[in-house]
Amino acid sequence: MTTIGMIARRALCALAVLGLAALAQARSFDEIKKDGTIRIATEGQFSPFNYFQGSKLTGFEIDLADAVVAKMGLKTDWKALSFDALLAGLRQDRWDLVIASHGITEERSKAVTFADPHYCSGGMVVAKDPAIRTAKDLAGKVVAVQTGTTYLDNVKQVAGVKEVKNFPGDNDARSALMTGRVDAWVTDRFVALNSLAANPSGGMKIGDFLFVERIAAAVTKGNTSLVGEWNKALAAVMTDGTYQKLSTKWFNEDIRCK
Protein backbone atom coordinates (compact mmCIF):
# COMPACT_ATOMS: atom_id res chain seq x y z
CA MET A 1 0.00 0.00 0.00
CA THR A 2 1.30 3.50 -0.82
CA THR A 3 2.06 6.05 1.86
CA ILE A 4 -0.86 8.17 0.65
CA GLY A 5 -3.10 5.10 0.83
CA MET A 6 -1.99 4.38 4.39
CA ILE A 7 -2.65 7.99 5.43
CA ALA A 8 -6.09 7.88 3.81
CA ARG A 9 -6.91 4.61 5.57
CA ARG A 10 -5.83 6.00 8.95
CA ALA A 11 -7.91 9.11 8.31
CA LEU A 12 -10.96 7.00 7.52
CA CYS A 13 -10.40 4.93 10.68
CA ALA A 14 -10.12 8.11 12.73
CA LEU A 15 -13.34 9.44 11.24
CA ALA A 16 -15.06 6.15 12.00
CA VAL A 17 -13.93 6.32 15.63
CA LEU A 18 -15.13 9.92 15.88
CA GLY A 19 -18.43 8.88 14.35
CA LEU A 20 -18.90 6.16 16.96
CA ALA A 21 -17.98 8.64 19.69
CA ALA A 22 -20.56 11.07 18.35
CA LEU A 23 -23.24 8.34 18.45
CA ALA A 24 -22.45 7.53 22.09
CA GLN A 25 -24.93 9.34 24.33
CA ALA A 26 -24.80 9.98 28.06
CA ARG A 27 -27.87 8.80 29.94
CA SER A 28 -30.59 11.44 30.15
CA PHE A 29 -32.37 12.09 33.44
CA ASP A 30 -35.40 10.14 32.22
CA GLU A 31 -33.20 7.11 31.52
CA ILE A 32 -31.56 7.40 34.92
CA LYS A 33 -34.94 7.82 36.63
CA LYS A 34 -36.24 4.71 34.88
CA ASP A 35 -33.22 2.77 36.15
CA GLY A 36 -33.65 4.24 39.65
CA THR A 37 -29.90 4.62 40.26
CA ILE A 38 -27.45 7.33 39.30
CA ARG A 39 -23.76 6.46 38.86
CA ILE A 40 -21.58 9.06 40.60
CA ALA A 41 -17.78 9.10 40.59
CA THR A 42 -15.47 10.76 43.09
CA GLU A 43 -11.84 10.51 44.17
CA GLY A 44 -12.07 9.25 47.74
CA GLN A 45 -8.73 10.79 48.75
CA PHE A 46 -9.67 14.42 49.40
CA SER A 47 -10.55 14.75 53.08
CA PRO A 48 -12.84 16.20 54.35
CA PHE A 49 -14.76 16.36 51.06
CA ASN A 50 -14.51 12.79 49.80
CA TYR A 51 -12.41 10.08 51.45
CA PHE A 52 -12.47 6.61 52.95
CA GLN A 53 -12.86 5.79 56.62
CA GLY A 54 -11.77 2.19 56.44
CA SER A 55 -13.87 0.80 53.61
CA LYS A 56 -16.60 3.45 53.92
CA LEU A 57 -16.71 6.38 51.50
CA THR A 58 -17.53 9.56 53.42
CA GLY A 59 -17.06 13.32 53.47
CA PHE A 60 -19.01 16.53 52.88
CA GLU A 61 -19.48 15.96 49.15
CA ILE A 62 -20.59 12.37 49.72
CA ASP A 63 -23.21 13.45 52.25
CA LEU A 64 -24.33 16.33 50.05
CA ALA A 65 -24.59 14.24 46.89
CA ASP A 66 -26.60 11.57 48.73
CA ALA A 67 -28.99 14.29 49.95
CA VAL A 68 -29.36 15.74 46.43
CA VAL A 69 -29.89 12.30 44.92
CA ALA A 70 -32.57 11.54 47.51
CA LYS A 71 -34.36 14.75 46.47
CA MET A 72 -34.22 13.47 42.88
CA GLY A 73 -35.93 10.26 43.98
CA LEU A 74 -32.90 8.11 43.12
CA LYS A 75 -30.29 5.88 44.70
CA THR A 76 -26.53 6.36 44.33
CA ASP A 77 -24.03 3.92 42.88
CA TRP A 78 -20.66 5.33 43.99
CA LYS A 79 -17.39 4.89 42.08
CA ALA A 80 -13.98 5.97 43.42
CA LEU A 81 -10.84 6.37 41.33
CA SER A 82 -7.92 8.70 40.64
CA PHE A 83 -8.75 12.39 40.27
CA ASP A 84 -7.24 12.80 36.81
CA ALA A 85 -9.46 10.00 35.40
CA LEU A 86 -12.79 11.36 36.64
CA LEU A 87 -13.74 13.82 33.89
CA ALA A 88 -12.36 11.53 31.18
CA GLY A 89 -14.75 8.84 32.40
CA LEU A 90 -17.72 11.12 31.75
CA ARG A 91 -16.82 11.28 28.08
CA GLN A 92 -16.71 7.48 28.02
CA ASP A 93 -20.15 7.21 29.70
CA ARG A 94 -18.67 5.22 32.59
CA TRP A 95 -20.73 7.24 35.08
CA ASP A 96 -23.40 9.93 35.00
CA LEU A 97 -21.93 12.61 37.23
CA VAL A 98 -18.69 13.53 38.98
CA ILE A 99 -18.46 15.31 42.32
CA ALA A 100 -14.88 15.69 43.51
CA SER A 101 -14.19 19.36 44.28
CA HIS A 102 -13.59 20.35 40.67
CA GLY A 103 -13.12 24.09 40.26
CA ILE A 104 -15.05 25.59 37.37
CA THR A 105 -12.55 26.66 34.72
CA GLU A 106 -12.88 27.78 31.11
CA GLU A 107 -10.76 24.85 29.93
CA ARG A 108 -12.76 22.21 31.81
CA SER A 109 -16.02 23.79 30.65
CA LYS A 110 -15.04 22.98 27.08
CA ALA A 111 -15.11 19.26 27.92
CA VAL A 112 -17.92 18.91 30.49
CA THR A 113 -21.04 20.71 31.67
CA PHE A 114 -20.83 22.01 35.21
CA ALA A 115 -23.72 22.13 37.65
CA ASP A 116 -24.34 25.11 39.93
CA PRO A 117 -21.56 25.55 42.52
CA HIS A 118 -22.00 23.66 45.79
CA TYR A 119 -19.26 25.59 47.60
CA CYS A 120 -16.61 28.25 47.11
CA SER A 121 -13.03 27.96 48.24
CA GLY A 122 -9.57 28.44 46.77
CA GLY A 123 -5.96 27.36 46.73
CA MET A 124 -3.96 28.27 49.83
CA VAL A 125 -0.25 28.30 50.46
CA VAL A 126 0.78 25.86 53.21
CA ALA A 127 4.36 25.68 54.50
CA LYS A 128 6.39 24.83 57.58
CA ASP A 129 8.46 27.98 57.17
CA PRO A 130 6.36 30.92 58.49
CA ALA A 131 8.06 33.21 55.97
CA ILE A 132 6.32 31.40 53.10
CA ARG A 133 2.80 32.83 53.01
CA THR A 134 2.10 34.49 49.67
CA ALA A 135 2.55 33.90 45.95
CA LYS A 136 5.57 36.21 46.08
CA ASP A 137 7.14 34.01 48.78
CA LEU A 138 7.06 30.99 46.43
CA ALA A 139 9.84 32.49 44.30
CA GLY A 140 12.83 30.15 44.35
CA LYS A 141 10.84 27.46 46.14
CA VAL A 142 9.78 23.88 45.33
CA VAL A 143 5.98 23.56 45.54
CA ALA A 144 3.84 20.41 45.83
CA VAL A 145 0.42 20.12 44.16
CA GLN A 146 -1.92 17.35 43.04
CA THR A 147 -1.97 16.24 39.40
CA GLY A 148 -4.92 17.43 37.30
CA THR A 149 -6.00 20.18 39.69
CA THR A 150 -6.40 23.93 39.32
CA TYR A 151 -3.70 24.23 42.00
CA LEU A 152 -1.18 22.85 39.53
CA ASP A 153 -2.31 25.27 36.81
CA ASN A 154 -2.17 28.28 39.12
CA VAL A 155 1.19 27.49 40.70
CA LYS A 156 2.72 27.15 37.24
CA GLN A 157 1.72 30.77 36.62
CA VAL A 158 3.50 32.12 39.70
CA ALA A 159 6.66 33.95 38.72
CA GLY A 160 9.95 32.63 40.03
CA VAL A 161 8.84 29.23 41.35
CA LYS A 162 11.89 26.98 41.26
CA GLU A 163 10.01 23.71 40.65
CA VAL A 164 6.46 22.39 40.74
CA LYS A 165 6.22 18.79 41.90
CA ASN A 166 2.89 17.15 41.16
CA PHE A 167 1.61 14.07 42.97
CA PRO A 168 -1.23 11.63 42.19
CA GLY A 169 -3.01 12.40 45.47
CA ASP A 170 -3.29 15.45 47.72
CA ASN A 171 -2.16 13.33 50.68
CA ASP A 172 1.06 12.60 48.79
CA ALA A 173 1.62 16.32 48.22
CA ARG A 174 1.10 17.00 51.93
CA SER A 175 3.51 14.20 52.86
CA ALA A 176 6.15 15.76 50.61
CA LEU A 177 5.88 18.96 52.66
CA MET A 178 5.96 17.12 55.97
CA THR A 179 9.09 15.20 55.02
CA GLY A 180 10.91 18.25 53.68
CA ARG A 181 10.95 17.22 50.03
CA VAL A 182 9.22 20.48 49.06
CA ASP A 183 9.09 23.97 50.54
CA ALA A 184 5.37 24.55 50.21
CA TRP A 185 2.09 22.84 49.37
CA VAL A 186 -0.85 24.50 47.59
CA THR A 187 -4.23 22.94 48.28
CA ASP A 188 -7.86 23.73 49.05
CA ARG A 189 -8.50 25.99 52.03
CA PHE A 190 -10.66 23.45 53.85
CA VAL A 191 -8.25 20.58 53.16
CA ALA A 192 -5.48 22.72 54.65
CA LEU A 193 -7.55 23.54 57.74
CA ASN A 194 -8.49 19.88 58.17
CA SER A 195 -4.85 18.80 57.85
CA LEU A 196 -3.73 21.26 60.53
CA ALA A 197 -6.53 20.18 62.86
CA ALA A 198 -5.63 16.51 62.37
CA ASN A 199 -1.91 17.12 62.92
CA PRO A 200 -1.46 20.21 65.13
CA SER A 201 2.13 19.28 66.01
CA GLY A 202 3.17 18.88 62.37
CA GLY A 203 4.44 22.43 62.08
CA MET A 204 2.32 23.33 59.04
CA LYS A 205 1.19 26.95 58.72
CA ILE A 206 -1.50 28.33 56.43
CA GLY A 207 -0.70 31.39 54.34
CA ASP A 208 -2.75 33.42 51.88
CA PHE A 209 -5.09 32.50 49.05
CA LEU A 210 -3.30 31.93 45.78
CA PHE A 211 -6.66 32.06 43.97
CA VAL A 212 -10.39 31.73 44.68
CA GLU A 213 -12.72 29.39 42.79
CA ARG A 214 -16.27 28.04 42.57
CA ILE A 215 -16.62 24.27 43.01
CA ALA A 216 -19.25 22.20 41.22
CA ALA A 217 -20.31 18.74 40.11
CA ALA A 218 -19.97 17.91 36.41
CA VAL A 219 -21.88 15.88 33.84
CA THR A 220 -21.18 14.90 30.24
CA LYS A 221 -21.00 17.92 27.95
CA GLY A 222 -24.51 18.94 26.90
CA ASN A 223 -26.42 16.65 29.28
CA THR A 224 -28.86 19.43 30.13
CA SER A 225 -31.65 17.17 31.38
CA LEU A 226 -29.47 15.69 34.12
CA VAL A 227 -27.73 18.90 35.16
CA GLY A 228 -31.10 20.68 35.28
CA GLU A 229 -32.59 18.13 37.68
CA TRP A 230 -29.42 18.09 39.77
CA ASN A 231 -29.52 21.89 40.07
CA LYS A 232 -33.17 21.86 41.14
CA ALA A 233 -32.48 19.24 43.82
CA LEU A 234 -29.33 21.07 44.97
CA ALA A 235 -31.31 24.30 45.32
CA ALA A 236 -33.92 22.49 47.39
CA VAL A 237 -31.24 21.04 49.69
CA MET A 238 -29.75 24.52 50.08
CA THR A 239 -33.08 26.07 51.11
CA ASP A 240 -34.55 23.39 53.38
CA GLY A 241 -31.72 23.51 55.95
CA THR A 242 -30.00 20.31 54.84
CA TYR A 243 -27.02 22.08 53.29
CA GLN A 244 -26.37 24.26 56.34
CA LYS A 245 -26.61 21.22 58.61
CA LEU A 246 -24.06 19.26 56.56
CA SER A 247 -21.75 22.24 56.14
CA THR A 248 -21.78 22.91 59.88
CA LYS A 249 -21.14 19.22 60.57
CA TRP A 250 -18.00 19.19 58.45
CA PHE A 251 -16.68 22.76 58.72
CA ASN A 252 -18.50 24.57 61.53
CA GLU A 253 -19.55 27.19 58.98
CA ASP A 254 -21.69 27.61 55.87
CA ILE A 255 -19.33 27.26 52.90
CA ARG A 256 -21.78 27.96 50.04
CA CYS A 257 -20.82 30.69 47.56
CA LYS A 258 -21.96 34.05 48.86
Buried (B, 14 or more C-beta within 10 A) or exposed (E): EEEEEEEEEEEEEEEEEEEEEEEEEBBBBEEBBEBEEBBBBBBBBBBBBBBEEEEEBBBBBBBBBBBBBBBBEBEBBBBBBEBBBBBEBBBEEBBBBBBBBBBBBEEBEEEBBBBBBBBBBBBBBBBBEEEBBBBEBBEEBBBBBBBBBBBBBBBEEBEEBEEBBBBBBBBBBBBBBBEEEBBBBBBBBBBBBBBBEEEEEEEBBBBEBBBEBBBBBBBBBEBEBBBEBBBBBBBBBBEEEBBBEBBEEBBEEBBEBE
